[in-house]
Amino acid sequence: MTPKRKQKLFVILGLVSLAAIAIGLTLYALRSNINLFFSPIQIAAGEAPIDRQIRAGGMVKEGSVTRNRDSLDVEFVVTDFVEDLAVRYSGILPDLFREGQGVVVVGRLTEEGVLRADEVLARHDENYMPTEVAEALEAAGYSPADYGVKLD
């Protein structure tokens, strides 16, 4: 191998190494910003990480919403009709939040299996259901369209 080729090889290897390091550092930095979606059945099975920000979704269980009269604290249950997930939230809920509606909550799962929500997202009209919620319902054996019929 000639010195010229050897120099080109080292330059190419150096550039590939720098690119790999840059990609690795970028992915490491973005790791904490990734919010993975979990359905209540996946959380009950232990697939969701504890004390790490996640998104969970399903339908707000009928009769499960309890509000604290002295503060903005709200507790409710999100269900995928197989498992239930208790959610605690402190803040103003969206106007469209109500029992029997699809929601996605962003927060951290505690050791007790309760999701401490930082954000609650409610569906915005009667024909919309968040994609993650629809997929979770289908995975649980329910059709989101069929559930709409059950609500009426």
C-alpha positions in Angstrom: 0.0 0.0 0.0 1.4 3.3 -1.0 1.6 6.2 1.5 -1.0 8.1 -0.5 -3.5 5.3 -0.2 -2.7 4.8 3.4 -3.4 8.5 4.1 -6.7 8.3 2.2 -7.7 5.2 4.2 -7.0 6.9 7.5 -9.0 10.0 6.4 -12.0 7.8 5.4 -11.8 5.8 8.6 -11.6 9.0 10.6 -14.6 10.5 8.9 -16.6 7.3 9.4 -15.6 7.2 13.1 -16.6 10.9 13.6 -19.9 10.3 11.9 -20.6 7.3 14.1 -19.7 9.2 17.2 -21.9 12.2 16.2 -24.9 9.9 15.5 -24.4 8.1 18.8 -24.3 11.3 20.8 -27.4 12.6 19.0 -29.4 9.4 19.7 -28.2 9.5 23.3 -29.4 13.1 23.7 -32.8 12.4 22.1 -33.3 9.3 24.2 -34.8 11.2 27.1 -37.3 13.1 24.7 -38.9 9.9 23.3 -42.4 9.3 24.6 -43.4 5.7 23.8 -47.1 4.8 23.7 -48.4 2.0 25.9 -52.0 0.7 26.3 -53.3 -0.2 29.8 -52.9 -3.9 29.0 -49.2 -3.4 28.2 -48.7 -1.4 31.4 -50.4 -4.1 33.4 -48.1 -6.7 31.8 -45.1 -4.7 33.0 -43.9 -3.5 29.5 -43.9 0.2 30.4 -40.9 1.7 32.2 -41.3 3.0 35.8 -40.6 6.7 36.5 -39.9 7.5 32.8 -42.2 9.7 30.7 -44.6 7.7 28.6 -47.8 8.2 26.7 -50.8 6.0 27.6 -54.2 6.0 26.1 -57.6 4.4 26.0 -61.1 5.4 27.0 -62.1 7.2 30.2 -64.0 4.6 32.2 -67.6 5.6 33.0 -68.0 6.7 36.6 -64.3 6.8 37.3 -63.6 10.6 37.4 -63.2 12.0 40.8 -62.3 15.7 41.4 -60.9 17.3 44.5 -63.1 20.2 45.5 -60.2 22.2 47.1 -57.7 21.9 44.2 -57.4 21.1 40.5 -56.5 17.4 41.3 -58.4 14.9 39.3 -58.3 11.1 39.3 -59.7 8.9 36.6 -59.3 5.5 35.0 -58.2 4.8 31.5 -59.3 1.5 30.1 -58.8 -0.6 26.9 -61.6 -2.9 28.1 -59.2 -5.5 29.2 -57.1 -3.7 31.8 -57.6 -0.4 33.7 -55.0 2.3 34.4 -55.4 4.7 37.3 -54.4 8.3 36.3 -53.8 11.3 38.6 -53.6 14.7 37.1 -53.3 18.2 38.6 -54.4 21.0 36.3 -57.2 22.1 34.0 -58.6 19.3 31.9 -59.4 19.9 28.2 -62.9 21.1 27.5 -63.7 17.9 25.6 -62.6 15.6 28.4 -65.4 13.4 29.7 -66.2 9.8 30.6 -66.5 7.4 27.7 -64.2 9.5 25.5 -60.8 8.6 24.1 -57.8 10.2 25.8 -54.0 10.1 25.6 -52.1 11.0 28.8 -48.5 11.9 29.0 -46.8 11.3 32.3 -44.7 9.0 34.6 -45.7 5.6 35.8 -45.2 5.1 39.6 -44.2 1.9 41.4 -47.9 1.5 42.5 -49.0 1.4 38.8 -50.6 4.8 38.8 -49.8 7.2 36.0 -49.0 10.8 37.2 -50.1 12.8 34.2 -48.4 16.0 33.1 -50.7 16.4 30.1 -54.1 15.1 29.1 -55.2 15.2 25.5 -58.8 14.6 24.6 -60.3 13.8 21.2 -61.5 16.8 19.3 -64.7 15.6 17.7 -67.1 12.7 17.6 -65.4 11.0 14.6 -61.8 11.3 15.8 -59.9 8.8 17.9 -56.2 9.1 18.5 -54.3 6.6 16.3 -52.6 5.0 19.3 -55.9 4.5 21.1 -57.5 2.9 18.0 -54.6 0.5 17.7 -54.7 -0.4 21.4 -58.4 -1.1 21.1 -57.9 -3.3 18.0 -55.1 -5.1 19.8 -57.5 -5.8 22.7 -60.0 -7.3 20.2 -62.3 -4.2 19.9 -63.0 -2.2 16.9 -63.0 1.6 17.5 -66.0 1.8 15.1 -67.9 -0.8 17.2 -67.1 1.1 20.4 -68.7 4.2 18.9 -71.9 2.2 18.4 -71.7 1.0 22.1 -71.5 4.6 23.3 -74.8 5.5 21.7 
